[in-house]
């Protein structure tokens, strides 16, 4: 049996890029390669990191488009130019429309800072603490038309510390994300999650 070529991953970002950094650092060991980065925010720290790493970079600023459809068509062209096997949303802060999601169905992943289906959407850590949750964590899931509602691929959890602040909980969950996302892409690259 021959060796598989590395899984080709495009990463979509909008912010600081800490998950992008974790994905890039673990890529050689996990058997995938980041073929490029797409961002809707040209001033994001993630963009600077991608440039510093010499990663192919495509900037598609959503503010320059009159409609979401026009933005997403340009976004899709940028992604297709990178020829990814998988697209990893890593702090991409735009809700994607049904046509875009359908175009990449089964190849579009997201990491979310909660143990879905609990606490979809924003402000997950504050909501987890307010609910009295004793366990919290992160989820990697396939993206579907339902926001944070796609099939769960993997989760990692931790025990909530009584009296913990949302910021402290967020920092601990982010550390879980940095381990979980590369692990999932590594399993995908080895054919343990989906048949390539």
N, C-alpha and C positions, 0 to 999 in steps of 0.2 A: 504494500500500500504506500503510495507516494505522499509526500508532505503537502499539506494544504498551503496555498499562498496565504499571506496574512489577510485577515478580514479588513476590508477597507472601510474606515469610519470617517464620516464627516460630522463635525461637532457644531451645533448652533448655540450661540451665546449672545447675551445682552449686557452682562455685568462684569463682576470682578474676575471671573474665570478660575476660581479655585478648583472646580470639578474638571475643567479643561486641563489644568496643570496636573491633577492626579491622574487623569486618563493618559496624558502624554508621558508622564514618568513611568507608568506601569505598562505601556504599550509593548515594548520589546519582550518582556517576561510573559505577558499574557497572550501574545500571538496575534495582535492586531496592529494596524498602522493608521494613524490619523492622516488622511489624505488632504484634509483642509478644514478650515474654520469659516463659518458664515455668521455674520453679525448684523443685526439691525441697528446697532449703536456704534457709530464710528469712533466715539470717544471712550468706549468701555476699556477698562484695564485688561480685559481678556484679549482685546485686539492688539494691545502692546505686547502681551505675552506671545500671541501667535506670531507676530512679526519677529520677536526676539528668537523664537524657536525655528524660524525659517519655514513655517507652515504656510501652505497656500491659503490665501485670505480673500474672501469675497465680502464686500460691504454692500448691504442693501438696506438703506435707511428708510424705514416705513414712513417717515414724515414727508418724504419727497413724492409720495403717491397719493392720487386723488381718491383711490378706492382700495379696499383690502384685496380685491381680486387682482388688480394690477400689481400690487406689492407682492402677493403670493406667486404670481406667474413669474415675476423677475427673481424671486427667491428660489423657485423651482429650477429655473434656468441656471442659477448660480450653483445649486446643489448638483444638478445633472452634470455640469462641467467638471465636478470633482469625482464623478463616477463612484459613489460610495455603495458598499453592500448594505450598510446600516447607517442611520442618521441618529445621533445622540443629542437630544436636547439637554443642555447643561446650563440652566439659568437663562433660558430663552424666554423673555418676558412678553410674548405676544401670544394670544389665543389664535390657533390656526383653524382656518375654515374647512368645511367638509370636503371640498374639491381637493385641497392640498393634502389633507390627511388621507383621503382615498387614493391619491396618486402614489403614496408611499406606504400604503397599508401593509402591516406585517414587518416593516423595516424601520419604523419610526419609534424610538424609545424616549422615555422621559424618566428623570429621577425626581421624586417628590418627597418633601421633608415631613412625612407622617407615615404611619402604618395604615395605608389605604385598606379598606374603604373609609376609615376614620379620618376626618379632617381634610377633605379635599379643598382645593382653592388656596386662598391666602391666609396669612396670620395663624399658621398651624400650631406653633409652639404656645402662643398665648391661649388659644382655644383648648389645647390639650391640658394645660395647667388649670384653666378655669373649669374644665369638666371633671377634674380629679383623677385623670388617667394616671395609672401607675406604670404603664409601659408606653413608650413612644419610640419613634425611629424613622426609617427611610424606606422608600419603595421604588424599585425600578419596574416600570410597566410599559406595555405597548400603548401607543397613542391611538385613540379612537375619536369619534365625533363627540363623545361625552368627556368633558374636562375632568381629568384625573380618574376616568372611569374605565380605562382599558384593562385588558388581562394583566394580572400581576405576574411578573417573572421571578422576582426575588425581593426579600425584605430583610432588614437588619434592625434589631431593637435594642433598647436599653431601659434600665429602670429609672423612672423619674425620681429625683431627689426631693424630699419634702422641703418646701420653702424656696426651691430653685427659681431663679428669674427666667423669663422668656429668652433673654440674651444668652444666659449660661446654657440653657437647654438647647438653643439653636446651635451654639458652638459645638456641643457634644454630638448632636445629630449630624452636623456638617462633617465631622471626623468619620462618622459611619458612612456617609455618602462617598467620601474619598476612598474608602476601602470597597464599598459595595459595587459602585459603577464599573471600575476596572475588572472586578471579579466577574460580573455578568458578561461584559464584552469578551473576556477571556473564555468563558464557557461557550459563548456563541461562536467564537473563533474556532474552538475545538469540536464544534458540531454537537455539543451537549444540550443545546436549547432548541435550535432550529436546523433543519437540513439545508445546507448551502448547496 
